[in-house]
Amino acid sequence: MSGDRRLVYSTEHGSLDKPMQKKTSKKKRQTTPAAAAIKNPNKQGVRIRRESKGRSGKTVSIIDGLSLNDAALKKLLKQLKGQLGTGGAIKNGVLEIQGDHREKLVALLEKHGFKARLAGG
């Protein structure tokens, strides 16, 4: 650089005119995951919700809150799929049933002894 010019911006350091100021907030908000915020997840019961985002417009019914082991989840999923005549899968301990069968799933899960509730809109 020549003497009549000075550097005012660098891609490595940003603006060189003003000293860098750190943004500090007086109050720091602690975010906790939803699962940690629930004190007793067993009292929350089984929730059935509908999702279609990220699925190319296809609708699935999501059943979560079941406190069953993997073998029992597979058995329950097979029974639900057979009674509804649809497909489904288990992902991360959550049952996914193809299609919007929320009302039917509430009735079927109550027959199996689970207290299920609809979640979402």
N, C-alpha and C positions, 0 to 999 in steps of 0.2 A: 504494500500500500504506500501511496505517496504521502507526503506530509500534509497536503491540503485536504485529504479525505480521512475520515475516521469510520470505523466499523460500528454500526448501530444495531445490527441484527445478525445472529448466527443461528443456523439450524441446530447446532449442538447445544447452545446455551440460551436461545431465545433472545429477548430484547436486552440490549446492553446499556441502554440509556438509563433505565431505572434499576436499582437493585431488586433482585427477586424477593418477593414477599410470600411467605407461606400463609396459606389460608388456614386459620385456626378457628374452631368454633368453641364457644364457651361451654356448650352443653353437648356431650357426646351421647348419642342414642345407641343403646345396645339392642341389636336385633337378634332374636332367638328364633330358631326354626319352629314351625307350627307344632311339630311332634313334641318338642321340649316344653312348649307352652301348655300343653294338655297335661294336667296333673295325673289323671288316671284314665288312660286310653280305653280301658275295659268298660268304663261307664259310658263312654261316648256311643257305643253301639255300632251297628253296621250301617254304612252310608252308601246309597246308590245314587250315582250322578251320570249325566250324559255328557259325552265329549265328541267333538267333531273337528277340532282344530288340529292341524298337522296330519290329517288322515285323508287328504284328498276329498273332503266332503262326506266321507263315510261316517256314520254315527255308530258309536259304541256305548254300551252301558258299563260303567265302572263300579265294581263292588269292592269297597275297602273297609277296613276295621275288623276283619275276621281274624280272630286269634286262634288259627288252626295251623298244624304243621303241614309240610308239603304234600304228604300222602293224602291227608284229609282234604286239602284244597283241590287236589286232582280229582278225587272221588266226587266231591261236591260239584266241581265244574262239569264233569262228565254227566252227572244227573241233570243239572240245569240245562246244558246244551241239548240233551235228549228230550227234555220236556218242552223246550222252546223251539226245537228244530233249527237251531242256528249254530254257528261256530263260535269259538272263543279261545282264550289263552290265559295263562298266568304270567304276569310280568311283575317282578319285585314284590311278590306276596299279595298282589292285587288281581282280582278276576276281571277280565275284559270279555264281555259278551257282545257279539256283533248285532247291531240294530238297537232301536230304542224300545226296550222291553222293561222299563222301570216299574210300571204298575204290576206286571206279571211277576217280576222278580221279588217284589215285596211280599206278595202272597206265597210264592214258592219258598222263600226263605223262612217265612213264619211257619210253614208246614214242617220245615226242617229244624225248627226250634230256635231260630235267630230273630232277634228284634231288629228289624230293618226300617230305616227311614230314608225318605227322598232328600237329596241335597241339591242345591243349586236351583236354577229356574226352569 
